[in-house]
């Protein structure tokens, strides 16, 4: 069986990572990965950014041409944006792709006009597609409006990999020269949704009460406005811009507290990874409760910085935190097997409906 994964986005973020992790645990299916620009080695890209109208038009043209030239049993569309997903579905149909999976990974901001637009087109959208997946119920509502036939596919992780390791913690803290510091951590590309402006203001207050604090910012597309803000506040020696990293487990081990004040999220797989590592996570009111898998999960229902600073505490018992992830069944092997079964059931279904 051949399955094409179409990934929305111009940078390697949460969607690309979860699809990569899910599919590398499935051995009997040939996967190709299609992106707009080069996000990962060996992935196919259409060599055009979709950030402009012209880019979107070129992308759509190249996508149709690619689908006509290459035959796939199933096309799996990964996005949380309705317009992108709907356009790709139409292009798939024009290219005579019979079996389409649509997967909602996020909860983007949707204006009242767009909500009405989505409500009108959703029946057509659902009729043209075969399987509807989402990482959380909120992500399902955002893209599909109705959730009665949506399958929740958990953003599983490699639990053993993300376990806390004291030796790694000590090694990394020495390498970064942060041995005696309280380390705050945030993981997320520099997008508006991640709310970096609030995060910087919050950390500014935190370090006033604890001058021994350091903030690690991990993520691509570093925003120059954020760098300027950090410099204006005199925090350039307190905040480390680490960019894209492949050593997330090690950086989590080195950290003490995880901050995640996003404006919108489908789930936030990094929250599962952080809790597995034993880090207390402090999140905004917009985070799905499905990310709450332990007593380390702390949701703060305001954007009042004082409320955040009062609540934040460290956790000294980290070694057995991974057991909560096992209980919650956020295991990548379980999620991968569920996805594999979905593909085979769809391929065998005569009418294309799973």
Secondary structure as the mmCIF struct_conf table of DSSP 4:
data_model
#
loop_
_struct_conf.conf_type_id
_struct_conf.id
_struct_conf.beg_label_comp_id
_struct_conf.beg_label_asym_id
_struct_conf.beg_label_seq_id
_struct_conf.end_label_comp_id
_struct_conf.end_label_asym_id
_struct_conf.end_label_seq_id
STRN STRN1 UNK A 2 UNK A 7
BEND BEND1 UNK A 10 UNK A 11
HELX_RH_AL_P HELX_RH_AL_P1 UNK A 14 UNK A 23
TURN_TY1_P TURN_TY1_P1 UNK A 24 UNK A 25
BEND BEND2 UNK A 28 UNK A 29
STRN STRN2 UNK A 30 UNK A 35
BEND BEND3 UNK A 36 UNK A 37
BEND BEND4 UNK A 40 UNK A 40
TURN_TY1_P TURN_TY1_P2 UNK A 41 UNK A 42
STRN STRN3 UNK A 44 UNK A 45
BEND BEND5 UNK A 47 UNK A 47
BEND BEND6 UNK A 50 UNK A 52
HELX_RH_AL_P HELX_RH_AL_P2 UNK A 53 UNK A 69
BEND BEND7 UNK A 70 UNK A 70
BEND BEND8 UNK A 73 UNK A 73
STRN STRN4 UNK A 74 UNK A 79
BEND BEND9 UNK A 80 UNK A 80
HELX_RH_AL_P HELX_RH_AL_P3 UNK A 82 UNK A 94
TURN_TY1_P TURN_TY1_P3 UNK A 95 UNK A 96
STRN STRN5 UNK A 100 UNK A 104
HELX_RH_AL_P HELX_RH_AL_P4 UNK A 112 UNK A 128
BEND BEND10 UNK A 130 UNK A 130
STRN STRN6 UNK A 131 UNK A 134
BEND BEND11 UNK A 135 UNK A 136
HELX_RH_AL_P HELX_RH_AL_P5 UNK A 137 UNK A 144
BEND BEND12 UNK A 145 UNK A 145
TURN_TY1_P TURN_TY1_P4 UNK A 148 UNK A 149
STRN STRN7 UNK A 150 UNK A 152
STRN STRN8 UNK A 157 UNK A 157
TURN_TY1_P TURN_TY1_P5 UNK A 159 UNK A 162
BEND BEND13 UNK A 163 UNK A 163
HELX_RH_AL_P HELX_RH_AL_P6 UNK A 166 UNK A 175
TURN_TY1_P TURN_TY1_P6 UNK A 176 UNK A 177
TURN_TY1_P TURN_TY1_P7 UNK A 179 UNK A 180
BEND BEND14 UNK A 181 UNK A 181
STRN STRN9 UNK A 182 UNK A 187
BEND BEND15 UNK A 190 UNK A 190
HELX_RH_3T_P HELX_RH_3T_P1 UNK A 192 UNK A 194
HELX_RH_AL_P HELX_RH_AL_P7 UNK A 196 UNK A 209
TURN_TY1_P TURN_TY1_P8 UNK A 211 UNK A 212
STRN STRN10 UNK A 213 UNK A 218
BEND BEND16 UNK A 220 UNK A 221
HELX_RH_AL_P HELX_RH_AL_P8 UNK A 224 UNK A 232
TURN_TY1_P TURN_TY1_P9 UNK A 233 UNK A 234
TURN_TY1_P TURN_TY1_P10 UNK A 236 UNK A 238
STRN STRN11 UNK A 239 UNK A 243
BEND BEND17 UNK A 244 UNK A 244
BEND BEND18 UNK A 246 UNK A 246
HELX_RH_AL_P HELX_RH_AL_P9 UNK A 248 UNK A 254
BEND BEND19 UNK A 256 UNK A 256
STRN STRN12 UNK A 257 UNK A 260
BEND BEND20 UNK A 263 UNK A 263
BEND BEND21 UNK A 266 UNK A 266
HELX_RH_AL_P HELX_RH_AL_P10 UNK A 269 UNK A 276
TURN_TY1_P TURN_TY1_P11 UNK A 277 UNK A 278
STRN STRN13 UNK A 280 UNK A 284
TURN_TY1_P TURN_TY1_P12 UNK A 285 UNK A 286
BEND BEND22 UNK A 287 UNK A 287
HELX_RH_3T_P HELX_RH_3T_P2 UNK A 289 UNK A 291
BEND BEND23 UNK A 294 UNK A 294
TURN_TY1_P TURN_TY1_P13 UNK A 295 UNK A 296
STRN STRN14 UNK A 297 UNK A 300
BEND BEND24 UNK A 302 UNK A 302
HELX_RH_AL_P HELX_RH_AL_P11 UNK A 305 UNK A 311
BEND BEND25 UNK A 316 UNK A 316
TURN_TY1_P TURN_TY1_P14 UNK A 319 UNK A 321
HELX_RH_AL_P HELX_RH_AL_P12 UNK A 322 UNK A 327
TURN_TY1_P TURN_TY1_P15 UNK A 328 UNK A 329
STRN STRN15 UNK A 331 UNK A 331
HELX_RH_AL_P HELX_RH_AL_P13 UNK A 332 UNK A 348
TURN_TY1_P TURN_TY1_P16 UNK A 350 UNK A 351
BEND BEND26 UNK A 352 UNK A 352
#
